[in-house]
Every structure is written in structure tokens, then in C-alpha cells.
Amino acid sequence: MKIAIVGATGFIGQYIFNEAVSRDHRVTALVRDPSKIIAAEKAEAKKLDVQNSVELTRALTAQDAAIISLHYEDQDMAGIVKAIKASHIKHVLFIGGAGSLKNANGVELLDTPKFPEQWKATAYAAKNLLTLLEDEKELSWTYASPSAFIEPGERTGKFRLGRDQLLFNAKGESKISTQDFAIAVMDELEKPIHTQQRFTVGY
């Protein structure tokens, strides 16, 4: 599969890029600084200004699928979605946040008292993207939310999938490693089961 990854050097994007390359896909990293991408046999890096609609559309044309992993509060997401649609790409998977997932009381995480103030702008931007996508009928999309805490750790391949509720482990923790999240993202891209839906990943 020919896959474009926008934001392939980011905190989560770099792990998704590595996972995609390890599965022998033909991967194009679309990034601001291509020098940060380590060369691989079936991978290449191209410079992209994601806010340049013409450039984004051209970069995604002829790709089979794309993964978008960005800081959405800095972007015109309506414009980006329009540019993606113009490329006629078959499927796009957006990496979202956990802030709009609901706890056991049905309250979104970003509306709970302990949600860090410094993360709210990012969380609301990611939530707004999900709302935008939910009204999108033409684009084939999926939105992936990690658990409340995501950080580098083990690549276990053992995790659970959910929809709009936070997932908790036996210790009451909502967490996932970046490596296992990348596995779940690539599993979904290869065999989509959440088309035009959000899903989440946790232990």
C-alpha cells in the first residue's frame, strides 16, 4: 500500500512511520524538515507546507491512504480536509486526542476538573476536528484517539479497542504506549473497521 504520513516526525507520527515501514508499505513522510527522516528502502521524505492546499492535494494524489498527525490548534482543518478531498485519496486516518473521550459518568475528559489547563487548546482543536469529520459525508475517514496517557514504552501488541469511552486497565489507569498505538493505527489502515467513526486504544 502507498501511504502518506503527514507529521511523520511528531511525537506519535514517528512511531506510526516506523510501524508502517516495518510492514513493508511504500511510505512517504510529508514533513517540514525531511532531514529528520531516516532513509529506508521503501520510504521517502518530502517537504510539505500543510497549509498550502495545492501542495497538500498534489502530495496526496496517487496515494492509497494517508495518516494525518498534527497539532490541530495551529491549522485550518476545514481547508486541510477540503484539500484532502481534492486529491481523491481512498481513505484518511486522523490522529486525534483523548480529551473528547467520555469517562464512566459520561463527561468528556477535557471537561473534568483535573484536565490540565495547558492542554485544553490542543484538546478542543482535536475535538473540533472530530465534529468537522462527523459532518463529512464524502471523505472516507477514521479518527483514532489514544488513551488519556500515551508515552513511549513497550511494543506488546496486546491492547483493547473502544469507541467513545475512555479505556481503563485493571489498576484504573487509562494508558497506551506510542508503539502499541501505532500498531492499532496501522491495523485499522490495513483493514478498516471504523470507517467514518472514531475509535480509541488502551490497555
PyMOL commands that set and color helices and strands:
alter all, ss='L'
color gray80, all
select helices_A, chain A and resi 13-22+34-36+53-60+72-74+77-86+109-111+117-134+178-190
alter helices_A, ss='H'
color red, helices_A
select strands_A, chain A and resi 2-6+26-31+43-47+65-68+91-95+141-145+149-151+160-162+175-177+197-202
alter strands_A, ss='S'
color yellow, strands_A
deselect
rebuild
show_as cartoon
